[in-house]
Amino acid sequence: MLRKDKERVVATLAERLRSSGTLILADYRGLSVGELDDVRTKLLEHGASFSVVKNTLTKRAAEEAGLESLTALLDGPTAIAFVRDGDMVAVAKTLNETARRTRVLEIKGGILQGAPMDAAQVVELAALPPADVLQGQVLAAIVGPLNAVVNLFSAPLTNFVGLLDARIEQLGADGPAADAETPAEPTEEPTEERKEEEE
C-alpha cells in the first residue's frame, strides 16, 4: 500500500473512531466467512458496523483520535464494532452471544463513551436489559417520585375543596329551614300616650 493510501486509511479510521460513542474489539480468528457475515448483519440491525482492521494502521488512527488506551487491545486479528447512534447494549449482547455460541470469537474490550472497558465489562454491558426497557425503568424511576410529590400537594387541596363542598351543602340545607324558623318581628306595644289617645 502506498504511503498516501495509508495516510488516507488512517485519517478515515481516526474519524470513525472519534465519531463512534462505543467501540467493541474482538478477535475473530477461527470464524468462517459466513459466520463473520452473520455477525455483521446482526450488528447492522442494532446500528453498528463491524470491520476487520489492520492493527498497525488502527494504532496510528487511535493515537490520532486521542484513544491511546485502544492500542493495548490491538494484538492479533482484530475486528471492531463501531457503535455510533445504535444500541450499544444490543451490540455487546450480540458479540457476547456469538462468543458463547461459536467458542471462537473472543471479546477483547473496548471504549464506552470515552472510557476504556475490558472484556469483563463488555460482558456486563451485554447483561443489561435492552435500551427501550432500560429507558422505561429510568422513566418510571423519575415519574414515580414526581407523582408522589403531586399527590402530596394535591391531597390538602382536595381535602379543602371537599370541606368547602360539605359546608356549602350544609348551608344550602340550613338556609330555607333557618328562614322558616326565624321569628317574626315583634309588634310594638302601645305606649301610655297612645293608650290615652285611643281612649
C-alpha positions in Angstrom: 0.0 0.0 0.0 1.3 3.4 -0.9 2.1 5.9 1.8 -0.7 8.3 0.6 -3.2 5.5 0.7 -2.1 4.5 4.2 -2.5 8.1 5.4 -6.0 8.3 3.8 -7.0 5.0 5.6 -5.6 6.2 8.9 -7.4 9.5 8.6 -10.7 7.8 7.7 -10.3 5.3 10.5 -9.4 8.0 13.0 -12.6 9.8 12.1 -14.7 6.7 12.6 -13.1 6.1 16.0 -13.8 9.7 17.0 -17.4 9.7 15.9 -18.3 6.4 17.5 -19.6 6.6 21.1 -18.8 3.0 21.7 -16.2 0.7 20.3 -16.0 -3.1 21.0 -13.0 -5.0 19.8 -12.9 -8.8 19.2 -10.5 -11.4 18.0 -12.4 -13.0 15.1 -9.7 -15.7 14.4 -11.4 -19.0 13.6 -14.8 -17.6 12.4 -15.8 -18.7 8.9 -16.7 -16.0 6.3 -20.3 -17.0 6.7 -20.2 -16.6 10.5 -18.4 -13.2 10.1 -21.1 -12.0 7.7 -23.8 -13.2 10.1 -22.3 -11.1 12.9 -22.1 -8.1 10.6 -25.7 -8.4 9.6 -26.9 -8.7 13.2 -24.8 -5.7 14.3 -26.1 -3.6 11.4 -29.6 -4.3 12.7 -28.5 -2.7 16.0 -26.9 0.4 14.3 -23.3 -0.7 14.4 -20.8 -1.7 11.7 -18.2 -4.5 12.2 -14.9 -4.1 10.4 -11.8 -6.1 10.3 -8.8 -3.7 10.8 -5.1 -3.7 10.3 -3.5 -3.3 13.7 -0.6 -1.1 12.7 -2.9 1.4 10.9 -5.5 1.3 13.6 -2.9 2.0 16.3 -1.9 5.2 14.4 -5.6 6.1 13.9 -6.3 5.5 17.6 -3.4 7.8 18.6 -4.6 10.4 16.1 -8.1 10.2 17.5 -6.8 10.5 21.1 -7.8 6.9 22.1 -4.4 5.6 23.1 -6.0 3.1 25.5 -7.3 1.3 22.5 -3.8 0.4 21.3 -3.3 -2.2 24.1 -6.2 -4.2 22.6 -4.8 -4.2 19.1 -2.9 -7.5 19.3 -3.7 -10.4 16.9 -6.5 -10.4 14.4 -8.9 -7.7 15.3 -12.4 -6.6 14.3 -14.1 -3.5 15.7 -17.8 -2.9 16.2 -18.3 0.8 15.7 -21.5 2.0 17.5 -22.4 5.5 16.5 -26.1 6.0 17.2 -27.0 2.4 17.7 -27.9 0.3 20.7 -24.6 -0.4 22.5 -26.2 -3.0 24.8 -27.6 -5.0 21.9 -24.3 -4.8 20.1 -22.4 -6.1 23.2 -25.1 -8.8 23.7 -24.8 -10.0 20.0 -21.0 -10.2 20.3 -21.2 -12.0 23.7 -23.8 -14.5 22.3 -21.6 -15.1 19.3 -18.6 -15.7 21.5 -20.5 -18.2 23.6 -22.1 -20.0 20.7 -19.0 -20.3 18.5 -16.5 -20.6 21.3 -14.2 -18.9 18.7 -14.9 -15.2 18.8 -13.1 -13.6 21.7 -14.1 -10.2 23.1 -11.0 -8.1 23.9 -12.6 -4.9 25.4 -13.4 -1.5 24.0 -14.3 2.1 24.7 -17.7 3.2 26.2 -18.4 6.9 25.8 -14.7 7.7 26.0 -13.9 5.3 28.9 -11.9 2.1 28.4 -13.6 -1.2 29.0 -12.0 -4.6 29.5 -13.6 -7.9 28.2 -15.5 -8.5 31.5 -17.1 -5.0 31.4 -18.3 -5.7 27.8 -19.9 -8.9 29.2 -21.5 -6.8 32.0 -22.8 -4.4 29.4 -24.3 -7.3 27.5 -26.2 -8.4 30.6 -28.1 -5.1 30.8 -31.7 -5.0 29.6 -32.4 -3.7 26.1 -32.3 0.1 25.6 -36.1 0.5 25.5 -36.6 -1.5 28.7 -33.8 0.5 30.4 -35.4 3.8 29.3 -38.8 2.6 30.7 -37.1 1.8 34.0 -35.4 5.2 34.1 -38.7 6.9 33.2 -40.5 5.0 35.9 -37.8 6.0 38.5 -38.3 9.6 37.5 -42.1 9.7 37.2 -42.8 7.7 40.4 -41.4 10.3 42.8 -42.9 13.2 40.8 -46.4 11.5 41.1 -45.8 11.2 44.9 -45.0 15.0 45.1 -48.0 15.9 43.0 -50.2 13.8 45.3 -48.6 15.3 48.4 -49.5 18.8 47.2 -52.9 18.0 45.7 -54.2 16.0 48.8 -54.6 19.1 51.1 -56.2 21.0 48.2 -58.6 18.1 47.5 -59.4 17.9 51.2 -60.0 21.7 51.3 -62.3 21.5 48.3 -64.2 18.6 49.9 -64.6 20.7 53.1 -65.9 23.7 51.1 -68.4 21.5 49.3 -69.6 19.9 52.5 -70.0 23.4 54.1 -71.9 24.7 51.0 -74.2 21.7 51.2 -74.7 22.3 54.9 -75.5 25.9 54.4 -77.8 25.1 51.5 -79.7 22.6 53.6 -79.9 25.0 56.6 -80.9 28.1 54.5 -84.6 27.7 53.8 -85.3 25.9 57.2 -83.5 28.7 59.0 -85.6 31.3 57.2 -88.8 29.5 58.2 -87.8 29.3 61.8 -86.9 32.9 62.1 -89.4 34.6 64.5 -91.5 37.4 63.1 -90.5 40.9 64.2 -92.2 41.8 67.5 -95.1 44.3 67.2 -94.7 47.4 69.1 -96.6 47.6 72.4 -98.7 50.7 72.6 -97.2 53.3 74.9 -99.1 55.2 77.6 -99.6 58.2 75.3 -101.1 56.1 72.5 -103.4 54.4 75.0 -104.7 57.8 76.1 -105.2 58.9 72.5 -107.1 55.7 71.8 -109.4 56.3 74.8 
